[in-house]
């Protein structure tokens, strides 16, 4: 789910509450029903009146705990509470109208206030289901909008970065036809290979930006080591300091490490040293290179941002996209050796 904006006063109020409103409502209703059953000595009549509302109240509490376990934002959980409360009021009014009709007909009902509460409890359950469906639809819309914005960024990056090698290829090809010198074709080949690399990197960002569907528990050391064996690292070295198990899509997680390794090598010394290890809530990848200036640490994760004329600006964008897919927050700080340290932690 999408995180709530920092200035969202609804979320701020919700965060200050000692207990989730939806859980509080469900527990309150379940407690009243339980007391009623105890006072009636669990009679058949009391069971018939109370069993379904009691199940509904209990289900509401479990539904709220499920939302919390899935890291649903406070605003979205308050939305579900609003739907549940609305369901309570709607069912309460409908039950009250029905009881009033019975009263006018002279039949009446035993314990009308309790029956009103029972009807409202069932309404809470129905409203909660509707609220969960609503926030799932909102999440789907937000994801679609995010993907649409990312595609627009892809189009901008590709059109900009492909223009230069394409111009080089066209110019060299014309020169080859004019002069007959085959050396120009070598430059054409290099430009075409560069274009192919840019296309592959752009597609990689697109694929990495979707949610993961089949994660596995994989040791951090295993991911870091396997990625190191396939990355072009030259004279660079690396070490792992500690271990932990991560729930990841292994292929995408390895790609994240590969891009971080390449970034450290391309922007650091030839013999740059890279360290990988666990941190609070996640893991880190650090190096002893020149580091990243504080005012550039957010920009380097954006698509198209590069400090190198030959760079595509997509390497760290791929890292960010893979992190987003896993629900990780990416923070860049200075490493102990003065280089860059990328920390990946579970989002709240």
Rosetta blueprint (number, residue, H / E / L):
1 X L
2 X L
3 X L
4 X L
5 X L
6 X L
7 X L
8 X L
9 X H
10 X H
11 X H
12 X H
13 X H
14 X H
15 X H
16 X H
17 X L
18 X L
19 X L
20 X L
21 X H
22 X H
23 X H
24 X H
25 X H
26 X H
27 X H
28 X H
29 X H
30 X H
31 X H
32 X H
33 X H
34 X H
35 X H
36 X H
37 X H
38 X H
39 X H
40 X L
41 X L
42 X L
43 X L
44 X H
45 X H
46 X H
47 X H
48 X H
49 X H
50 X H
51 X H
52 X H
53 X H
54 X H
55 X H
56 X H
57 X H
58 X H
59 X H
60 X H
61 X H
62 X H
63 X H
64 X H
65 X H
66 X H
67 X H
68 X H
69 X H
70 X L
71 X L
72 X L
73 X L
74 X H
75 X H
76 X H
77 X H
78 X H
79 X H
80 X H
81 X H
82 X H
83 X H
84 X H
85 X H
86 X H
87 X H
88 X H
89 X H
90 X H
91 X H
92 X H
93 X H
94 X H
95 X H
96 X H
97 X H
98 X H
99 X H
100 X H
101 X H
102 X H
103 X H
104 X H
105 X L
106 X L
107 X L
108 X L
109 X L
110 X L
111 X L
112 X H
113 X H
114 X H
115 X H
116 X H
117 X H
118 X H
119 X H
120 X H
121 X H
122 X H
123 X H
124 X H
125 X H
126 X H
127 X H
128 X H
129 X H
130 X H
131 X H
132 X H
133 X H
134 X H
135 X H
136 X H
137 X H
138 X H
139 X H
140 X H
141 X H
142 X H
143 X H
144 X H
145 X H
146 X H
147 X H
148 X H
149 X H
150 X H
151 X H
152 X H
153 X H
154 X H
155 X H
156 X H
157 X H
158 X H
159 X H
160 X H
161 X H
162 X H
163 X H
164 X H
165 X H
166 X H
167 X H
168 X H
169 X H
170 X H
171 X H
172 X H
173 X H
174 X H
175 X H
176 X H
177 X H
178 X H
179 X H
180 X L
181 X L
182 X L
183 X H
184 X H
185 X H
186 X H
187 X H
188 X H
189 X H
190 X H
191 X H
192 X H
193 X H
194 X H
195 X H
196 X H
197 X H
198 X H
199 X H
200 X H
201 X H
202 X H
203 X H
204 X H
205 X H
206 X H
207 X H
208 X H
209 X L
210 X L
211 X L
212 X L
213 X L
214 X L
215 X L
216 X E
217 X E
218 X E
219 X E
220 X H
221 X H
222 X H
223 X H
224 X H
225 X H
226 X H
227 X H
228 X H
229 X H
230 X H
231 X L
232 X L
233 X L
234 X L
235 X L
236 X L
237 X E
238 X E
239 X E
240 X E
241 X E
242 X L
243 X L
244 X L
245 X E
246 X E
247 X E
248 X E
249 X L
250 X H
251 X H
252 X H
253 X H
254 X H
255 X H
256 X H
257 X H
258 X H
259 X H
260 X H
261 X H
262 X H
263 X H
264 X H
265 X H
266 X H
267 X H
268 X L
269 X L
270 X L
271 X L
272 X L
273 X E
274 X E
275 X E
276 X E
277 X E
278 X E
279 X E
280 X L
281 X L
282 X E
283 X E
284 X E
285 X E
286 X E
287 X E
288 X L
289 X L
290 X L
291 X L
292 X L
293 X L
294 X H
295 X H
296 X H
297 X L
298 X L
299 X H
300 X H
301 X H
302 X L
303 X L
304 X L
305 X L
306 X L
307 X L
308 X L
309 X L
310 X L
311 X L
312 X L
313 X L
314 X L
315 X H
316 X H
317 X H
318 X H
319 X H
320 X H
321 X H
322 X H
323 X H
324 X H
325 X H
326 X H
327 X L
328 X E
329 X E
330 X E
331 X E
332 X E
333 X E
334 X E
335 X L
336 X L
337 X L
338 X L
339 X L
340 X E
341 X E
342 X E
343 X E
344 X E
345 X E
346 X E
347 X L
348 X L
